[in-house]
Amino acid sequence: MSVTHGKMGLSLTQEILSHLGLANKTAAWGTLGTLRTFLSFNVDKDVQRLLKAIAGQGVDRIAILDVLTNRSREQRQLISRAFHERTQQDLLKSLQAALSGNLERIVVALLQPAAHLDAWELRTALKGSGSAEDVALEMLATRTPSQLQECLAVYKHSFQVDAVEDIKSETRGILRDLLLALAKGGREAYTGIIDYNLATQDVQALRQAEGPSTERTWVLVFTQRNPEHLIRVLNQYQWHTGHELEKTVRARFHGAARVALLNLASVIRNTPLYFADKLHQALQETEPNYQALMRILISRSETDLLSIRAEFRKKFGKSLYSSLQDAVKGDCRSALLALCRAEDL
């Protein structure tokens, strides 16, 4: 069968390429983060520099940020342990005493293990007002299975309650069902085998699930199928109906359920674009949403922040770096810019 001519040929070629392991997952090469392992890492020098920055006359914020925003998370944990061994002081507490405001918050986030930061964000989202469909879904839908498992373990240890129990008590309806399903981590792994029949069945099920009491179908498809399969479902759905699945979601659901499903669809379609949209929204508020900016820039700095920057520039016609420069004020501005790393022309 020839695949060299016409629209069908191009589509089939893209289909084949998309399943060559890393074709759509260049972050797996370890090159799409803005923050990489510092090759000239010397833990003793970093400890001495931080100690001098804290104990000297006046806090040297530039030195503190230069160290923390140029070391990987693993290296920052080594610095924290070495600092305690050499000084018998807790680095995190020492920096909290020396700093304040948003700068203190971002330094605390930089020094926390990833699972601890995620667990705290998840807890805050579930116990806060109106952020479960946004932040909680982000935590549960964008972390790898191992990251999610570690986050939930830290959550239980830190707060003496399972995250699942908080989800049950703090949310309701399809939002609760979505979050519970995501928290169970039951999404199918991609095996490299394309199941066209299942994709067709899922499209038909979603088309028929537009009446009352059909939410279970949406939860099953959105939370159990692997992302590669779901991309095919989204594309086939549009081919069969003439419109994107998101249009049906907007007509079929309301409130938190609608927001959660649209966010989940966005994650499935293009995770870097999903985060670019969230960063843009955080910057468009009257007062920038510093918590969202810190959370996203720190959590994605070692995975796909370069891709997020590219999507941001492509969609909004302005670089993320320039947008941060224009919107962010105060001491944490230089820290966020350091994590973003550079301008995109």
C-alpha positions, 0 to 999 in steps of 0.5 A, a space after each residue: 500500500 502506497 503512503 506517499 500520496 495524498 492526505 491519507 498517506 500523510 496521516 498514516 505516516 504521522 500515525 506510524 511516526 507517532 508510535 516510534 517510542 520517543 517520536 512525540 516524547 523528546 522530553 524523555 531524552 532529558 533535553 527539554 528542561 531548562 534546568 539540568 545537572 550542574 556539571 561542575 557541582 561541588 557541594 562543599 563550595 555551595 554550602 560555604 557560599 550559602 552559609 556566607 550569603 545567610 550569615 554575612 552582613 545583609 542577606 545575599 539574595 543573588 548568591 542564594 538564587 544563583 546556587 538554587 536555580 542552577 542546581 538540579 533538584 537532586 543536587 539541591 537535596 545533597 546541598 541541604 543534607 551537607 549543610 546540616 552535616 557541616 553546620 548542624 542547622 537546617 538549611 530550609 529553616 535558615 533561609 526562611 529566617 533570612 528571607 520573606 514574602 514570595 522569595 521565601 516561598 519560592 526558595 522553600 519550594 526549590 528545596 523541597 523534594 518534588 513529592 512533598 511539594 506536590 502533596 502540599 499543592 494537592 492538599 491545598 487544592 482539595 481543602 481550598 475553595 474552587 481549585 480542585 478541578 484545576 490544581 488537583 487535576 493538574 497534580 493527578 493528571 500530569 505526573 508519571 505513575 511513580 511520581 503520583 505514587 510517591 506524592 500520595 505516600 507523602 500526602 498520607 504521611 504528612 497529613 495522616 489521611 489518604 488523599 482519596 479520603 479528602 477527595 471523597 469528602 471535598 469534591 462531588 459528582 463527576 469531578 470526584 469520580 475523575 479525581 478518584 480514578 486518576 488517584 488510583 493510577 489505573 491508566 493503561 500503559 501504552 504497549 505499542 499495539 494500536 487497537 483500532 477497534 477499541 478506539 472506534 468503540 470509545 468514540 461510539 460510547 462517548 457519542 452515545 453518552 450525552 444523556 443523563 446518568 452516562 458520566 461513568 463512560 466519560 470517566 472510564 475513557 478519560 482516566 483509563 485509556 493511555 494517552 496515545 489511544 486517547 489522541 486517536 479517540 479525539 481525532 476520530 471523534 472529530 472526524 465522525 461528528 465534524 467538531 471537537 470533543 471539547 464542544 460536546 463537553 461544553 454543551 454536556 457538562 457545567 461547572 467544575 465537571 466541565 472545567 475538569 474534563 476540558 483540562 484533562 482533554 488539554 493535557 491529553 492533546 498537548 501537555 506543554 500547551 496545557 501548561 503554557 495556557 495556565 502560565 498565561 492565565 496566571 500572568 493575566 490576573 490583576 495580581 499575578 498568581 505567584 503560586 501557580 507560576 512557582 509551581 509550574 516553573 519549578 515542577 517542569 524545569 527539569 522535564 519540558 519547560 523548553 517545550 512549554 516556552 515554545 508553545 507559549 511563544 507560538 500561541 500568544 506571540 510573546 515569549 514567556 520570559 518577556 511576559 514574566 519580566 513585564 508582569 512579575 514584581 518583587 524579589 522572586 522575579 529574578 528567581 522565576 526568570 532564572 528558572 525560565 532561563 532565556 528569551 525566545 525570539 
